[in-house]
Structures are given as C-alpha cells and as structure tokens.
C-alpha cells in the first residue's frame, strides 16, 4: 500500500482509466516512444489487475475504453463504476487504485481528457492561419526596421517539413503567429526561423512571419542542434538570452513576458519553463488553433483538449543566457534526426550553470510521428553524452553544404 496516495477516489479512478488509454491508444507511443516503452512496464500491470476484478460491469467498461480510447463517454463510464465500487469499500478496488497510483508515479507519460473535449475534427489550414489569425495589439512587423542593436531575447525556431501532410508547416506558422501576439513589448525580442533542408521550400511565408529567416542547407536527416546553433550564430545583434522553441509549440500570450521576468532574478542562467508538456491529438490541435489564433484567445482552454502529458520533457522550449549558450559550445551538432539532443543539451547546461524549472503549461501541436525504433531503443545512443567540446565552432552554415548547390541565406 502506498503511503503517498491521494485520498480523493476520483483522482485514483482517473489514474486507472488513464492507464487503460495509455496502453490502448497508439498515439501515446508516438508521442514519446522511449518514455512510452518505459511507462508500459509499470502501466500494463494495472490493466492486468483491472481484468481480474470480480465486478463484470467494471471489466466491460474497461474493455469498452480499450476499444474506444478517444471516447469521453467510455472513459467516464469506467471512472463512475470504479467510484461506485470504492464507495462500497471493495478491497479489490483498493488494490487496483494502489497499483494505478504506483504506475502514475513511475511513468513519464500521462493522460489528459478535458471535460468538454468533443473529439470532432476541426482542420485548420495554413491559409486560414495566414489570412484569418487575429493578432493582438502587440503585433510585430519589424522587417523594415533596423534590428542591428539586438534585443533582450532571440527566439530560435528550427524547422523542416518534407511530409505530404504539411502538418509541421501548419504548426510552425501557428507558432510564429502566436509569437507575434505577445504581451511583451515588441522591442524586447526577435524571432528567427531556421529552415534546414535541401532547398528553401518555405521561404515564403516564413520570412513574412519572423524577424529573421535563415536557410541552413542540409540533405538527409534533420539536425535540430545545428539548426539552432545556426540561428544563434547568424543573426546580427546582441542578445542577453536565447530561447530555443520547437515549431510545434503553441505559446500563450504571456509566454515571453513571463520568462523575461524570470531572468531579472540574480543568478538565473537557464530556465526550463514547464514540467509537463501536453501533446495534443489531432482534433484537439484544431480546437487549440481555433481558440488561440482564429478567436484571439490568450491561451487555449485545456477543458476542451485531449492529449498525453510528457512529464519532465527536456525539449520543446529552453531559455538560456547567450553567454552560457556560447560557453558550452551550443547544442551538440552530432545528433541526427530526433532523439537525445535535448537531453544532452539540458545535461550540459545543468553541469555548467544554474538550471531552474517552472510549472508552466505548454502545448505541443499534433503531427504524424517521425520514424523511431519500434523496440524502444534510443536514437543517437552511440554519441557519448556531454562530450561536445565547449570550444566548438558551432552554427557554421557551410557545415553540411558540400553536397548541395544552394548556399545558406540570412535575411
């Protein structure tokens, strides 16, 4: 029996239902493949315990949720039945709750189902985000102004989309739009989008949505680390801070102001502003985009969203003093594809500077998963963690351009 379990039976019943969804919904595995493989070891025993409950209605509700994992009705049916059994003081349910809470405490993948989630498709096209997004009073249009003097922060958004769905393009357009709708003064920050590809596929519209556009030529696998380094190195001006922001994040309106203020505290060198990132499913992504950008809300309402939490995720968003970023040699450019680069960077920062973490909420927009090993192995595991040299000549635009005819461009 756990001595740290909450007394509210609803929390425990929802923990059980969440475990069922995490195992049943394939998109949970796609959200964070490595973390999901680890989570499955502690979550699966909960389902085994649930299948042995003597109550047939609870077992039937569990099976219904396994089949219709997206259904709020199926989810709530199981929760209600477990609450009834708990009220009847069923010892089997106490054992089940205890096992579920142990799983929740040892899993880095969690489940979120807003009470008003509809599950209805709401496809928001790139064109709508470009032409219909409602930008607030702090809209940034800076291309005709002289930004050579720099600013407090440089927001670096690395990007590539070679997929037929163009979900990543939609996401980065949404991210850049949200960065132009901020409560922070427009003079406090600049945004650079770094497109790394064989050729600049989306120079327009990206150039019109960011203060700076950098094309970093590279064939083969996407290299986030190098793209970020290229953005830091190749934008003119002095910046106190660097914010590394994935193009699939959807910032709220106070995102920049809130994090700038944190660096006013002496000794603040680096900040991971959130603990749990909410990876939205496809319908919830449409809802979030409509609320935040088409309806002009300051943030998307979590009560209408569904997705999976990735707990203590090291990537998606990272704030760091420019001095510290340069002192550790930037991000490790040996990492190819997706996997390991954010963890390595966070470890090197923590080993060389003070790293603070906050409990902000942050949203990750849906896109089809990248190809990852099905067996749970870690990509780039051959690279020795924390071995990137501090004196590296990072962010050179010609690093991978030997096989490509195009040269890197900065605007």
C-alpha positions as CSV (number, residue, x, y, z in Angstrom):
1,X,0.0,0.0,0.0
2,X,1.3,3.4,-0.9
3,X,1.6,6.0,1.9
4,X,1.7,8.8,-0.7
5,X,-1.6,8.1,-2.5
6,X,-4.2,10.9,-2.6
7,X,-7.4,10.4,-0.6
8,X,-9.7,11.6,-3.4
9,X,-11.0,8.4,-5.0
10,X,-11.7,10.3,-8.3
11,X,-8.1,11.0,-8.8
12,X,-7.3,7.3,-8.3
13,X,-10.1,6.2,-10.6
14,X,-8.9,8.5,-13.3
15,X,-5.4,7.2,-12.9
16,X,-6.8,3.7,-13.7
17,X,-8.7,5.0,-16.7
18,X,-5.6,6.9,-17.9
19,X,-3.5,3.7,-17.7
20,X,-6.1,2.0,-20.0
21,X,-5.8,4.7,-22.6
22,X,-2.0,4.9,-22.5
23,X,-1.8,1.2,-23.4
24,X,-4.7,1.3,-25.9
25,X,-4.1,4.5,-27.9
26,X,-1.2,4.1,-30.4
27,X,-0.7,7.8,-30.5
28,X,0.5,7.6,-26.8
29,X,3.5,5.6,-28.1
30,X,4.1,8.0,-30.9
31,X,4.1,11.0,-28.5
32,X,7.3,10.0,-26.8
33,X,8.4,6.5,-27.9
34,X,11.2,6.0,-25.4
35,X,9.2,7.2,-22.4
36,X,6.2,5.2,-23.5
37,X,8.3,2.0,-23.6
38,X,9.4,2.7,-20.1
39,X,5.9,3.6,-19.0
40,X,4.4,0.4,-20.4
41,X,6.3,-1.7,-17.9
42,X,4.5,-0.1,-14.9
43,X,1.2,0.7,-16.6
44,X,0.4,-2.8,-18.0
45,X,0.1,-4.4,-14.5
46,X,-2.8,-2.0,-13.8
47,X,-4.7,-3.5,-16.8
48,X,-4.0,-7.0,-15.6
49,X,-5.3,-6.1,-12.1
50,X,-8.4,-4.5,-13.7
51,X,-9.1,-7.6,-15.8
52,X,-9.3,-9.7,-12.6
53,X,-11.9,-7.5,-10.8
54,X,-14.9,-9.6,-9.9
55,X,-17.2,-6.9,-11.0
56,X,-18.3,-7.6,-14.5
57,X,-19.5,-4.0,-15.2
58,X,-16.1,-2.6,-14.4
59,X,-14.4,-5.2,-16.7
60,X,-16.9,-4.4,-19.5
61,X,-16.3,-0.7,-19.1
62,X,-12.6,-1.3,-19.2
63,X,-12.9,-3.2,-22.4
64,X,-15.1,-0.6,-23.9
65,X,-12.5,2.1,-23.2
66,X,-9.8,-0.1,-24.7
67,X,-11.8,-0.2,-27.9
68,X,-12.9,3.4,-27.9
69,X,-9.9,5.0,-26.2
70,X,-10.8,8.5,-27.6
71,X,-14.3,8.4,-26.1
72,X,-15.1,10.6,-23.1
73,X,-18.2,8.6,-22.6
74,X,-16.3,5.3,-22.3
75,X,-13.7,7.0,-20.1
76,X,-16.3,8.4,-17.7
77,X,-18.2,5.1,-17.6
78,X,-15.2,3.3,-16.2
79,X,-14.4,6.1,-13.8
80,X,-18.0,6.1,-12.5
81,X,-18.0,2.4,-12.0
82,X,-14.8,2.4,-10.1
83,X,-16.0,5.2,-7.8
84,X,-19.1,3.2,-7.1
85,X,-17.0,0.2,-6.1
86,X,-14.8,2.3,-4.0
87,X,-17.8,3.7,-2.2
88,X,-18.8,0.1,-1.5
89,X,-15.4,-0.4,0.1
90,X,-14.4,-3.2,-2.3
91,X,-10.9,-4.4,-1.3
92,X,-10.1,-5.4,-4.9
93,X,-10.6,-1.7,-6.0
94,X,-8.2,-0.5,-3.2
95,X,-5.5,-2.8,-4.6
96,X,-6.2,-1.6,-8.1
97,X,-6.0,2.0,-7.0
98,X,-2.8,1.4,-5.2
99,X,-1.3,-0.2,-8.3
100,X,-2.5,2.6,-10.6
101,X,-1.0,5.3,-8.3
102,X,2.3,3.5,-8.3
103,X,2.2,3.4,-12.1
104,X,1.4,7.1,-12.3
105,X,4.3,7.9,-10.0
106,X,6.7,6.0,-12.2
107,X,5.5,6.9,-15.7
108,X,6.7,9.9,-17.7
109,X,3.6,9.6,-19.9
110,X,0.2,10.8,-18.6
111,X,-3.2,11.3,-20.0
112,X,-5.4,14.4,-20.2
113,X,-9.1,14.4,-21.2
114,X,-10.8,17.8,-20.9
115,X,-14.5,17.5,-19.7
116,X,-15.6,19.4,-22.8
117,X,-13.5,17.6,-25.4
118,X,-15.6,17.0,-28.5
119,X,-13.4,14.7,-30.5
120,X,-14.8,16.3,-33.7
121,X,-12.3,17.0,-36.5
122,X,-11.5,20.7,-36.8
123,X,-9.0,21.0,-39.6
124,X,-7.3,24.4,-39.7
125,X,-5.4,25.0,-42.9
126,X,-2.2,27.0,-43.3
127,X,-4.1,29.5,-45.4
128,X,-6.5,30.3,-42.6
129,X,-3.7,30.9,-40.2
130,X,-2.0,33.2,-42.6
131,X,-5.1,35.3,-43.5
132,X,-7.6,35.0,-40.7
133,X,-5.5,34.8,-37.5
134,X,-6.5,37.6,-35.1
135,X,-3.3,39.2,-33.9
136,X,-3.4,41.2,-30.7
137,X,-2.2,44.8,-30.1
138,X,1.4,43.7,-29.8
139,X,1.7,42.5,-33.4
140,X,5.3,42.5,-34.5
141,X,6.1,43.8,-38.0
142,X,9.8,44.5,-38.0
143,X,11.2,43.8,-41.4
144,X,11.6,47.5,-42.4
145,X,13.2,48.5,-39.1
146,X,16.9,48.3,-38.1
147,X,17.3,45.5,-35.6
148,X,21.1,45.6,-35.6
149,X,21.2,46.6,-32.0
150,X,19.7,43.3,-30.8
151,X,17.2,42.8,-28.0
152,X,16.7,41.1,-24.7
153,X,15.9,37.7,-26.3
154,X,16.4,35.9,-29.5
155,X,13.7,33.3,-30.1
156,X,15.1,30.5,-32.3
157,X,12.6,28.2,-34.1
158,X,14.2,25.3,-36.0
159,X,12.1,23.8,-38.8
160,X,11.8,21.3,-41.6
161,X,8.8,19.8,-43.4
162,X,9.1,17.4,-46.3
163,X,5.9,15.5,-45.5
164,X,2.9,15.3,-47.7
165,X,0.5,16.4,-44.9
166,X,2.4,19.6,-44.2
167,X,1.3,19.4,-40.6
168,X,4.7,20.7,-39.4
169,X,4.3,23.7,-41.7
170,X,0.9,24.5,-40.3
171,X,2.4,24.1,-36.8
172,X,5.3,26.4,-37.3
173,X,3.1,29.1,-38.9
174,X,0.8,28.8,-35.9
175,X,3.9,29.1,-33.6
176,X,5.2,32.2,-35.3
177,X,1.7,33.7,-35.3
178,X,1.5,33.2,-31.6
179,X,4.9,34.8,-31.1
180,X,3.6,37.9,-32.8
181,X,0.7,38.1,-30.4
182,X,2.6,38.6,-27.1
183,X,2.1,40.9,-24.1
184,X,5.8,41.6,-24.1
185,X,7.0,44.8,-25.8
186,X,7.9,44.1,-29.5
187,X,11.3,45.7,-28.9
188,X,12.1,43.1,-26.2
189,X,12.6,40.1,-28.6
190,X,13.4,39.0,-32.1
191,X,12.2,35.8,-33.8
192,X,14.4,33.8,-36.2
193,X,13.1,30.8,-38.0
194,X,15.8,28.4,-39.3
195,X,14.7,26.3,-42.2
196,X,17.1,23.4,-42.7
197,X,16.5,21.4,-45.9
198,X,18.0,20.7,-49.4
199,X,16.5,24.0,-50.6
200,X,14.4,26.8,-49.0
201,X,10.9,25.2,-49.5
202,X,9.0,27.7,-47.4
203,X,11.0,31.0,-47.6
204,X,7.6,32.5,-48.1
205,X,5.6,32.6,-45.9
206,X,8.1,32.0,-43.1
207,X,10.1,35.2,-44.0
208,X,7.0,37.3,-43.5
209,X,6.2,35.8,-40.1
210,X,9.6,36.1,-38.4
211,X,12.0,39.0,-37.8
212,X,14.8,36.9,-39.4
213,X,14.9,33.9,-41.7
214,X,18.0,31.6,-42.0
215,X,18.3,28.9,-44.6
216,X,20.6,26.2,-43.4
217,X,21.3,23.8,-46.3
218,X,21.4,20.1,-45.4
219,X,20.3,16.9,-47.1
220,X,19.4,13.7,-45.2
221,X,18.2,13.7,-41.6
222,X,17.1,16.9,-39.9
223,X,19.6,18.2,-37.4
224,X,17.9,20.3,-34.8
225,X,21.0,21.1,-32.9
226,X,22.8,22.5,-35.9
227,X,19.7,24.5,-37.0
228,X,19.5,26.1,-33.5
229,X,23.2,26.9,-33.5
230,X,23.0,28.4,-37.0
231,X,20.2,30.7,-35.8
232,X,22.2,31.9,-32.8
233,X,25.4,32.5,-34.9
234,X,23.9,34.1,-38.0
235,X,21.6,36.8,-36.6
236,X,23.3,40.1,-36.2
237,X,22.9,42.0,-32.9
238,X,23.5,41.5,-29.2
239,X,21.0,39.4,-27.2
240,X,21.0,38.7,-23.5
241,X,19.0,35.5,-23.9
242,X,18.4,32.7,-26.3
243,X,15.1,30.9,-26.4
244,X,15.0,27.5,-28.2
245,X,11.4,26.9,-29.2
246,X,10.3,23.9,-31.3
247,X,8.0,24.9,-34.2
248,X,5.3,22.6,-32.9
249,X,4.8,24.6,-29.7
250,X,1.8,26.9,-29.3
251,X,2.9,29.8,-26.9
252,X,0.3,31.6,-24.8
253,X,0.2,35.4,-25.0
254,X,2.3,36.0,-21.8
255,X,4.9,33.4,-22.7
256,X,7.7,35.8,-23.5
257,X,7.0,38.4,-20.8
258,X,6.8,35.7,-18.1
259,X,10.1,34.2,-19.0
260,X,11.9,37.5,-19.5
261,X,10.9,38.5,-15.9
262,X,12.5,35.3,-14.5
263,X,15.9,36.4,-15.7
264,X,15.6,39.6,-13.6
265,X,16.4,37.5,-10.6
266,X,20.2,37.4,-10.0
267,X,21.8,34.1,-10.7
268,X,19.2,32.9,-13.2
269,X,21.2,31.4,-16.0
270,X,18.9,28.9,-17.7
271,X,15.2,28.1,-17.5
272,X,13.0,25.1,-18.5
273,X,9.7,26.9,-18.1
274,X,7.4,23.8,-17.8
275,X,7.4,20.4,-16.2
276,X,4.8,18.6,-18.2
277,X,4.2,19.2,-22.0
278,X,0.7,18.4,-23.3
279,X,0.9,16.7,-26.7
280,X,-2.4,17.2,-28.3
281,X,-4.3,14.8,-30.5
282,X,-5.4,15.8,-34.0
283,X,-8.9,17.1,-33.1
284,X,-7.6,18.9,-30.0
285,X,-5.0,20.6,-32.1
286,X,-7.7,22.1,-34.4
287,X,-9.5,23.3,-31.3
288,X,-6.4,24.9,-29.8
289,X,-5.5,26.7,-33.1
290,X,-9.0,28.0,-33.4
291,X,-9.2,29.3,-29.9
292,X,-5.7,30.8,-29.7
293,X,-5.4,32.2,-33.2
294,X,-8.7,32.4,-35.0
295,X,-10.7,33.5,-32.0
296,X,-7.9,35.6,-30.4
297,X,-7.7,33.9,-27.0
298,X,-4.7,34.5,-24.8
299,X,-4.4,30.7,-24.5
300,X,-6.3,27.5,-25.4
301,X,-8.7,26.2,-22.8
302,X,-7.5,22.8,-21.5
303,X,-11.1,21.8,-20.7
304,X,-11.7,21.4,-24.4
305,X,-8.5,19.5,-25.2
306,X,-7.2,15.9,-25.2
307,X,-3.7,14.6,-25.3
308,X,-0.8,12.9,-23.5
309,X,1.5,14.6,-21.0
310,X,5.2,14.0,-21.4
311,X,6.5,14.6,-17.9
312,X,9.8,16.4,-17.4
313,X,10.4,16.5,-21.2
314,X,13.8,18.2,-21.7
315,X,13.0,19.7,-25.1
316,X,10.2,21.8,-26.8
317,X,11.3,25.1,-25.0
318,X,14.5,26.2,-23.3
319,X,15.6,29.6,-22.2
320,X,19.3,30.3,-21.6
321,X,21.7,33.3,-21.3
322,X,23.6,33.8,-24.5
323,X,26.9,33.9,-22.6
324,X,26.1,30.4,-21.1
325,X,25.0,29.0,-24.5
326,X,28.3,30.1,-26.1
327,X,30.3,29.0,-23.1
328,X,29.2,25.3,-23.5
329,X,29.6,25.4,-27.3
330,X,25.9,25.5,-28.2
331,X,24.0,22.3,-28.9
332,X,25.7,19.1,-30.0
333,X,25.7,19.0,-33.8
334,X,26.5,15.3,-34.0
335,X,22.8,14.4,-33.2
336,X,20.9,13.4,-36.3
337,X,17.1,13.0,-36.6
338,X,15.0,13.2,-33.5
339,X,16.3,11.8,-30.2
340,X,18.7,12.6,-27.5
341,X,19.9,16.1,-28.5
342,X,17.6,17.9,-26.0
343,X,18.6,15.6,-23.1
344,X,22.3,16.1,-23.9
345,X,21.9,19.9,-24.0
346,X,20.0,20.0,-20.7
347,X,22.6,17.8,-19.0
348,X,25.5,20.0,-20.2
349,X,23.7,23.2,-19.2
350,X,22.9,21.8,-15.7
351,X,26.6,20.7,-15.3
352,X,27.9,24.2,-16.2
353,X,25.2,26.6,-14.9
354,X,22.2,27.0,-12.7
355,X,19.1,25.5,-14.3
356,X,15.7,26.4,-13.0
357,X,12.4,24.7,-13.8
358,X,8.9,26.1,-13.6
359,X,5.4,24.6,-13.8
360,X,4.1,26.5,-16.8
361,X,1.7,24.7,-19.1
362,X,2.8,24.2,-22.7
363,X,1.1,22.8,-25.7
364,X,2.5,20.6,-28.5
365,X,0.6,20.6,-31.7
366,X,-0.2,17.3,-33.5
367,X,1.8,16.0,-36.4
368,X,2.4,12.4,-37.7
369,X,5.2,10.8,-35.7
370,X,8.7,10.7,-37.0
371,X,10.2,7.3,-37.7
372,X,11.6,5.9,-34.5
373,X,12.8,2.4,-33.5
374,X,9.9,0.1,-32.7
375,X,11.8,-1.7,-30.0
376,X,12.3,1.3,-27.7
377,X,16.0,1.8,-28.4
378,X,17.3,5.3,-28.0
379,X,18.3,7.1,-31.3
380,X,21.9,8.5,-31.3
381,X,22.8,6.3,-28.4
382,X,26.3,5.9,-29.9
383,X,27.1,9.5,-29.0
384,X,28.7,9.9,-25.6
385,X,26.5,12.3,-23.6
386,X,28.1,15.6,-22.6
387,X,31.1,15.1,-24.8
388,X,30.5,18.1,-27.2
389,X,33.6,20.4,-26.9
390,X,33.0,23.8,-25.4
391,X,35.2,25.5,-27.9
392,X,33.3,24.1,-30.9
393,X,32.9,26.3,-34.0
394,X,29.2,25.8,-33.9
395,X,26.5,27.1,-36.3
396,X,28.5,27.3,-39.5
397,X,26.1,27.4,-42.4
398,X,28.6,25.5,-44.6
399,X,28.8,22.5,-42.3
400,X,26.7,20.2,-44.4
401,X,26.6,22.1,-47.7
402,X,29.3,20.3,-49.6
403,X,26.8,18.1,-51.4
404,X,24.3,20.8,-52.0
405,X,24.3,23.5,-54.7
406,X,22.5,26.1,-52.5
407,X,24.3,28.3,-50.1
408,X,22.9,29.4,-46.7
409,X,20.9,32.6,-46.7
410,X,20.2,35.0,-43.9
411,X,17.5,37.7,-44.1
